[in-house]
Amino acid sequence: MSGAEEDMKKQTESILRELSAEEREILWRVIKAERDKLHMKNPRGINEDIWKAITEIIK
């Protein structure tokens, strides 16, 4: 791994460690929604899935 890649990895890890529990849950749910739609040629409903996750977590 090059120096730039290592720096980026450290920055990413630092940002992820600083997330609150709610922010981590939102991030996880967004990643899951994207993975669920990844196989689709024209994914539909991703925005609704993300919005639903956010509203459920904030309540």
DSSP file (Angstrom, degrees, kcal/mol; ACC not computed):
  #  RESIDUE AA STRUCTURE BP1 BP2  ACC     N-H-->O    O-->H-N    N-H-->O    O-->H-N    TCO  KAPPA ALPHA  PHI   PSI    X-CA   Y-CA   Z-CA
    1    1 A M              0   0    0      0, 0.0     2,-0.0     0, 0.0     0, 0.0   0.000 360.0 360.0 360.0 134.2    0.0    0.0    0.0
    2    2 A S     >  -     0   0    0      1,-0.1     4,-2.4     4,-0.0     5,-0.2  -0.248 360.0-105.0 -75.7 168.1    1.4    3.4   -0.9
    3    3 A G  H  > S+     0   0    0      1,-0.2     4,-2.3     2,-0.2     5,-0.2   0.885 121.1  50.6 -60.2 -40.9    1.8    6.3    1.5
    4    4 A A  H  > S+     0   0    0      2,-0.2     4,-2.3     1,-0.2    -1,-0.2   0.903 111.1  48.3 -65.6 -41.3   -1.2    8.1    0.1
    5    5 A E  H  > S+     0   0    0      2,-0.2     4,-2.4     1,-0.2    -2,-0.2   0.901 111.4  50.4 -65.7 -40.1   -3.4    5.0    0.4
    6    6 A E  H  X S+     0   0    0     -4,-2.4     4,-2.3     2,-0.2    -2,-0.2   0.906 110.4  49.6 -64.2 -41.9   -2.3    4.4    3.9
    7    7 A D  H  X S+     0   0    0     -4,-2.3     4,-2.5     2,-0.2    -2,-0.2   0.910 111.2  49.3 -62.1 -42.7   -3.0    8.0    4.9
    8    8 A M  H  X S+     0   0    0     -4,-2.3     4,-2.6     2,-0.2    -2,-0.2   0.905 110.3  51.0 -64.2 -40.9   -6.5    7.7    3.3
    9    9 A K  H  X S+     0   0    0     -4,-2.4     4,-2.6     2,-0.2    -2,-0.2   0.919 111.1  48.0 -62.2 -43.9   -7.1    4.5    5.2
   10   10 A K  H  X S+     0   0    0     -4,-2.3     4,-2.2     2,-0.2    -2,-0.2   0.900 112.1  49.3 -64.5 -40.9   -6.1    6.1    8.5
   11   11 A Q  H  X S+     0   0    0     -4,-2.5     4,-2.4     2,-0.2    -2,-0.2   0.917 111.9  48.8 -63.6 -43.4   -8.3    9.2    7.8
   12   12 A T  H  X S+     0   0    0     -4,-2.6     4,-2.5     1,-0.2    -2,-0.2   0.927 111.8  48.4 -62.6 -45.9  -11.3    6.9    7.0
   13   13 A E  H  X S+     0   0    0     -4,-2.6     4,-2.1     1,-0.2    -1,-0.2   0.890 111.1  51.5 -61.5 -39.5  -10.8    4.9   10.1
   14   14 A S  H  X S+     0   0    0     -4,-2.2     4,-1.4     2,-0.2    -2,-0.2   0.922 110.7  47.5 -63.7 -44.9  -10.6    8.0   12.2
   15   15 A I  H  X S+     0   0    0     -4,-2.4     4,-0.5     1,-0.2     3,-0.3   0.920 112.0  49.9 -62.5 -44.5  -13.8    9.4   10.8
   16   16 A L  H >< S+     0   0    0     -4,-2.5     3,-0.8     1,-0.2    -1,-0.2   0.869 108.2  53.3 -64.7 -36.8  -15.6    6.1   11.3
   17   17 A R  H 3< S+     0   0    0     -4,-2.1    -1,-0.2     1,-0.2    -2,-0.2   0.819 106.3  54.1 -66.0 -29.7  -14.4    5.9   14.9
   18   18 A E  H 3< S+     0   0    0     -4,-1.4    -1,-0.2    -3,-0.3    -2,-0.2   0.553  84.2 109.8 -83.8  -7.8  -15.8    9.4   15.6
   19   19 A L  S << S-     0   0    0     -3,-0.8     2,-0.1    -4,-0.5    -3,-0.0  -0.386  70.3-121.1 -68.6 144.2  -19.3    8.6   14.4
   20   20 A S     >  -     0   0    0      1,-0.1     4,-2.5    -2,-0.1     5,-0.2  -0.306  31.5-101.4 -73.5 168.6  -22.1    8.5   16.9
   21   21 A A  H  > S+     0   0    0      1,-0.2     4,-2.1     2,-0.2     5,-0.1   0.890 124.8  49.9 -60.2 -39.7  -24.1    5.2   17.3
   22   22 A E  H  > S+     0   0    0      2,-0.2     4,-2.4     1,-0.2    -1,-0.2   0.911 110.2  49.5 -66.6 -42.0  -26.9    6.8   15.3
   23   23 A E  H  > S+     0   0    0      1,-0.2     4,-2.6     2,-0.2    -2,-0.2   0.896 110.5  50.6 -64.5 -39.2  -24.6    7.9   12.5
   24   24 A R  H  X S+     0   0    0     -4,-2.5     4,-2.7     2,-0.2    -1,-0.2   0.904 109.9  50.5 -63.1 -41.3  -23.0    4.4   12.3
   25   25 A E  H  X S+     0   0    0     -4,-2.1     4,-2.5     2,-0.2    -2,-0.2   0.914 111.1  48.1 -63.9 -42.8  -26.5    2.9   12.1
   26   26 A I  H  X S+     0   0    0     -4,-2.4     4,-2.5     2,-0.2     5,-0.2   0.939 112.4  49.3 -62.1 -46.6  -27.5    5.2    9.2
   27   27 A L  H  X S+     0   0    0     -4,-2.6     4,-2.5     1,-0.2    -2,-0.2   0.927 111.8  48.6 -58.3 -46.5  -24.2    4.5    7.4
   28   28 A W  H  X S+     0   0    0     -4,-2.7     4,-2.4     1,-0.2    -1,-0.2   0.912 112.1  48.3 -60.3 -44.2  -24.7    0.8    7.8
   29   29 A R  H  X S+     0   0    0     -4,-2.5     4,-2.5     2,-0.2    -1,-0.2   0.868 111.2  50.3 -68.2 -35.9  -28.3    0.9    6.5
   30   30 A V  H  X S+     0   0    0     -4,-2.5     4,-2.4     2,-0.2    -2,-0.2   0.930 111.7  48.0 -66.0 -44.9  -27.3    3.1    3.5
   31   31 A I  H  X S+     0   0    0     -4,-2.5     4,-2.5     1,-0.2    -2,-0.2   0.913 112.6  49.2 -61.2 -42.4  -24.5    0.6    2.6
   32   32 A K  H  X S+     0   0    0     -4,-2.4     4,-2.5     2,-0.2    -2,-0.2   0.919 110.3  50.4 -62.9 -44.1  -27.0   -2.3    3.0
   33   33 A A  H  X S+     0   0    0     -4,-2.5     4,-1.2     1,-0.2    -2,-0.2   0.907 111.7  48.5 -61.5 -41.1  -29.6   -0.6    0.8
   34   34 A E  H  X S+     0   0    0     -4,-2.4     4,-0.9     1,-0.2     3,-0.4   0.915 111.4  49.1 -66.0 -42.2  -26.9    0.1   -1.9
   35   35 A R  H >< S+     0   0    0     -4,-2.5     3,-0.5     1,-0.2     4,-0.5   0.893 107.5  55.6 -63.4 -38.6  -25.7   -3.5   -1.8
   36   36 A D  H 3< S+     0   0    0     -4,-2.5    -1,-0.2     1,-0.2    -2,-0.2   0.798 116.4  36.8 -63.9 -27.6  -29.3   -4.8   -2.0
   37   37 A K  H >< S+     0   0    0     -4,-1.2     3,-1.6    -3,-0.4    -1,-0.2   0.483  89.5  96.6-102.1  -5.0  -29.8   -2.8   -5.2
   38   38 A L  T << S+     0   0    0     -4,-0.9    -1,-0.1    -3,-0.5    -2,-0.1   0.823  80.4  54.8 -58.5 -35.3  -26.3   -3.2   -6.7
   39   39 A H  T 3  S+     0   0    0     -4,-0.5    -1,-0.3    -3,-0.2     2,-0.2   0.660  88.7  98.3 -74.0 -15.1  -27.3   -6.1   -8.9
   40   40 A M    <   -     0   0    0     -3,-1.6    -3,-0.0     1,-0.1    -4,-0.0  -0.514  67.0-146.5 -79.2 139.3  -30.1   -4.1  -10.6
   41   41 A K  S    S+     0   0    0      1,-0.3    -1,-0.1    -2,-0.2    -4,-0.0   0.910 100.3  18.7 -67.8 -41.9  -29.4   -2.5  -13.9
   42   42 A N  S    S-     0   0    0     -3,-0.0    -1,-0.3     2,-0.0    -3,-0.0  -0.742  89.6-150.9-129.7  83.2  -31.7    0.4  -13.0
   43   43 A P        -     0   0    0      0, 0.0     2,-0.4     0, 0.0     3,-0.1  -0.279  14.3-167.6 -62.0 134.1  -32.1    0.4   -9.2
   44   44 A R        +     0   0    0      1,-0.1    -4,-0.0     2,-0.1    -2,-0.0  -0.937  60.6  23.8-122.1 145.0  -35.4    1.9   -8.0
   45   45 A G  S  > S+     0   0    0     -2,-0.4     4,-2.3     3,-0.0     5,-0.2   0.493  73.9 124.5  87.5   3.4  -36.4    2.9   -4.6
   46   46 A I  H  > S+     0   0    0      1,-0.2     4,-2.4     2,-0.2     5,-0.2   0.909  75.2  51.2 -64.4 -40.4  -32.9    3.5   -3.2
   47   47 A N  H  > S+     0   0    0      1,-0.2     4,-2.7     2,-0.2    -1,-0.2   0.905 110.7  48.7 -62.7 -40.4  -33.8    7.0   -2.1
   48   48 A E  H  > S+     0   0    0      2,-0.2     4,-2.7     1,-0.2    -1,-0.2   0.898 110.2  51.7 -65.9 -39.9  -36.9    5.8   -0.3
   49   49 A D  H  X S+     0   0    0     -4,-2.3     4,-2.1     2,-0.2    -2,-0.2   0.918 112.8  45.1 -61.7 -43.7  -34.9    3.1    1.4
   50   50 A I  H  X S+     0   0    0     -4,-2.4     4,-2.4     2,-0.2    -2,-0.2   0.923 113.4  49.5 -66.8 -44.2  -32.4    5.6    2.6
   51   51 A W  H  X S+     0   0    0     -4,-2.7     4,-2.7     1,-0.2     5,-0.2   0.911 110.7  50.7 -61.3 -42.8  -35.0    8.1    3.7
   52   52 A K  H  X S+     0   0    0     -4,-2.7     4,-2.4     1,-0.2    -1,-0.2   0.919 110.2  49.9 -61.1 -44.4  -36.9    5.3    5.6
   53   53 A A  H  X S+     0   0    0     -4,-2.1     4,-2.0     1,-0.2    -2,-0.2   0.928 112.4  47.3 -60.8 -45.4  -33.7    4.3    7.4
   54   54 A I  H  X S+     0   0    0     -4,-2.4     4,-2.3     1,-0.2     5,-0.2   0.934 113.2  46.9 -63.7 -46.9  -32.9    7.9    8.4
   55   55 A T  H  X S+     0   0    0     -4,-2.7     4,-1.3     1,-0.2    -1,-0.2   0.870 112.2  50.8 -66.9 -35.1  -36.4    8.6    9.7
   56   56 A E  H  < S+     0   0    0     -4,-2.4    -1,-0.2    -5,-0.2    -2,-0.2   0.893 113.5  45.3 -66.3 -38.8  -36.6    5.4   11.7
   57   57 A I  H  < S+     0   0    0     -4,-2.0    -2,-0.2    -5,-0.2    -1,-0.2   0.859 111.0  51.2 -75.7 -36.0  -33.2    6.1   13.4
   58   58 A I  H  <        0   0    0     -4,-2.3    -1,-0.2     1,-0.2    -2,-0.2   0.816 360.0 360.0 -73.4 -28.2  -33.9    9.7   14.2
   59   59 A K     <        0   0    0     -4,-1.3    -1,-0.2    -5,-0.2    -2,-0.1   0.522 360.0 360.0 -65.1 360.0  -37.3    9.0   15.9
